[in-house]
Amino acid sequence: MKSAPYQCFCVLTLSLTIFCQSGLCLDGEKPTKKKEASSPAAKTAGWEIPWLQGTSLSKGTIVIKRFGRLQRNEIWDPPPGYDIGGIDYLANTVLALDEKSYEGSPAVQKDIREMKSYAYFYRARSRGRKIDAENPSREELEGVKDDLRKAVALGYTNHLEILGSKKELHLIFDHADFKELIRDLAEKAFKRIRDGYAKQVTDGFALFARAGEKSWKPDLKTAGGDAFWPAESPAIVVLSRIHHDGYNKFIGRIEKLAETKGAKPALRTAFYQMKADNKARLAQTANYVTTLGTTSPYCVIDRGQYRTLRETLKDRYEEGSAKDGKKAVFDIFQPVVIFFDSAGIPIYQTNGVLEDWQIEAVLDGFTAATASAPVKEAEKATPPAKEPGKPAEAEKPAEAEPPAEAEKAKTPDSSDD
C-alpha cells in the first residue's frame, strides 16, 4: 500500500490536471474556447497575431478586449516556458504591424491604428510598473509619457482609464505635462458629451414632430384659481410628485435658467397624486411649494389625467420612432419635463434630473421648435395689407369665434370626460 504522502501527491496532481483542462488557461481564458481563433472572415484582414495553445488573434476588437483581460489578471509577461502571451508581447506585436502594407484597405488601417493606440497605452503602464520608485530615471519616465502621448495621438481618449492606472503610472501623476494631457482629454470628452446631447435633443424634437397631432390640454387651474396653460402660447410642464428629491434639486435651477433664456413665462409644474381634490394633499402641496420657494405656477392632476398624459406621450414617441424606421421603447420617470406647443401637443420630453448644460440644451431646442408657433390673437388684429386691385376676402366665421370656443373646437376632450 502506498504511503499517505504519496496518495496526497497523486490527488493533488489529478486535481491540477482537471483544473487546467476545465478552468482558466495562462491568459485568463478557458482553453476550450477558441472562438477568437482566426476564421475565414477574419483572415481577410491580412494580419494575425500568434497566441497561446495554437490559436491566433486576427480581429481588432478581440485584441483590444484581450489587453483588458490580461491587465485585469495582471499578466504582463509570457507564461514560464513561452515566448508569447502577456501584455508586453501583445503590445510589441501590435506595434510591429505595418499600416502602410494595407493602403488598399482603409478599414484594416483604421483597426491597426486603434489597436496601436491601446498598445501604446498598455505599454506605458507596463513600463511604469517596472520603474524603480526609489530611483526613477528621467529616460524611463519620459518613455512612459511618450507612449501615452502616442496613444492619444492615435485616438486613445479615455482620460478616466488613464487616471485609473495610478498603480503603474503614479510616478508621473505630478508632472505638469501629464496634468495638461489629462486636462485636454477631459475637456474634449466633455465637449463630445455636450455636442452629442445637443444632437440627441434636436433628434428628439424631430422625432415628436413626425408623429400625428395628439394633444393633452385638460382644463386645469393653478393653486390661485387662474388658468394653468399660457394663453395661446407654448408651455414647459415639469411633472412630479411632491416631496420628490429629484424635483427638489431640479426646479430651482430650471426656473433660473428658463428666466435667463426668456422662457420663464412658459414654465409650470403639474403635481401628480391619486385624487386632485384631496384637501389634505392640496394643503401639503401648498406647504411644499412654499418651502421650496418656487415661483412658477403649479396645478395638481389626478391618476386618470396622468394616465392619459402618459399614453399621449407614449403614442407620439412610438409613432415618431416608427416613421423613422426604428422600434423605440418608451420610458418615463420623474421629474419629467414635457414641452407643449400652443395647442397642447407634446413636442418633446426629458426624464430625470438634468445638469445645467442639459437644461440649456433642451430650452434652446424648445425655442427653436416653437419659433414658428401660431400667431397670437393680439397679433391677428392687424391683417396684412391687401395686394393692389385685389378685392378683400370676407372673414370666415371660424375666425370670429371667441378664443375660448376656438380652443375648445380644436382640443380633444380631457381625460376627466
Protein Blocks (a to p, Z undefined) as FASTA:
>chain_A
ZZfklmmmmmmmmmmmmmmmmmccfkopafklcklpccfklmmnopacddeehiacfbfk
lmmmmmmmmmmnopabccehiagecjklmmmmmmmpcfklmmmlmklmmmmmmmmmmmmm
mmmmmmmmmpcfklccfklmmmmmmmmmmmmmnopablklmmmmmmmmmmmmmpmklmmm
mmmmmmmmmmmmmmmmmmmmmmmmmmmmmpccdddddddddfkopafbdghiacdddddd
ehifklmmmmmmmmmmmmmnopmmmpccddddfblklmklmmmmmmmmmmnopabdcddd
dfklmmmmmmmmmmmmmmmmmmnopacdddddddddddddfkopafbdcedjddfklmmm
mmmmmmmmmmmgccdfklmmpccdddehiacddddfklmpcfklmmmmmpccdfkZZ
